[in-house]
Amino acid sequence: MSLIKEALSLKEIHRIEELKGKVEKIENFLKKRDKETKRKIKPGEISEFKRESATKYKS
């Protein structure tokens, strides 16, 4: 039984790592885009985006 739980937790950890990678790619894209357009990133902007993404993938 504990092996099943461990396997599930490893699968969840892998999924979380995948999502973190996607968020990093999006953050890098936004930073690059903002540099090109000389737009300043507001302090809460990226964290707000992370929060929205987290709620989408939580379910």
C-alpha positions as CSV (number, residue, x, y, z in Angstrom):
1,M,0.0,0.0,0.0
2,S,2.8,2.4,0.8
3,L,4.4,1.7,-2.5
4,I,1.2,2.8,-4.3
5,K,1.1,6.0,-2.2
6,E,4.8,6.7,-3.0
7,A,4.3,6.1,-6.7
8,L,1.4,8.5,-6.7
9,S,3.3,11.2,-4.8
10,L,6.2,10.8,-7.3
11,K,3.8,11.2,-10.2
12,E,2.4,14.3,-8.6
13,I,5.9,15.7,-8.0
14,H,6.7,15.0,-11.6
15,R,3.5,16.9,-12.7
16,I,4.4,19.8,-10.5
17,E,7.9,20.0,-11.9
18,E,6.4,20.0,-15.5
19,L,4.1,22.9,-14.6
20,K,7.0,24.8,-13.0
21,G,8.9,24.4,-16.2
22,K,6.0,25.7,-18.2
23,V,5.6,28.7,-15.9
24,E,9.3,29.5,-16.2
25,K,9.1,29.4,-20.0
26,I,6.1,31.8,-19.9
27,E,7.9,34.1,-17.5
28,N,11.0,34.1,-19.7
29,F,8.8,34.9,-22.7
30,L,7.1,37.7,-20.9
31,K,10.4,39.2,-19.8
32,K,11.8,39.0,-23.3
33,R,8.7,40.5,-24.8
34,D,8.7,43.3,-22.2
35,K,12.4,44.0,-22.9
36,E,11.7,44.3,-26.6
37,T,8.8,46.7,-26.1
38,K,10.6,48.5,-23.2
39,R,7.6,47.9,-21.0
40,K,8.1,47.8,-17.3
41,I,6.9,44.7,-15.4
42,K,4.8,45.6,-12.4
43,P,5.9,43.9,-9.2
44,G,2.7,41.8,-8.8
45,E,2.1,41.0,-12.4
46,I,4.1,37.7,-12.7
47,S,2.9,36.5,-9.3
48,E,-0.7,37.2,-10.4
49,F,-0.1,35.2,-13.5
50,K,1.3,32.3,-11.4
51,R,-1.7,32.4,-9.2
52,E,-4.1,32.2,-12.2
53,S,-2.2,29.3,-13.7
54,A,-2.1,27.4,-10.4
55,T,-5.9,27.6,-10.0
56,K,-6.4,26.4,-13.6
57,Y,-4.2,23.3,-13.1
58,K,-5.3,22.5,-9.6
59,S,-8.4,20.7,-10.6
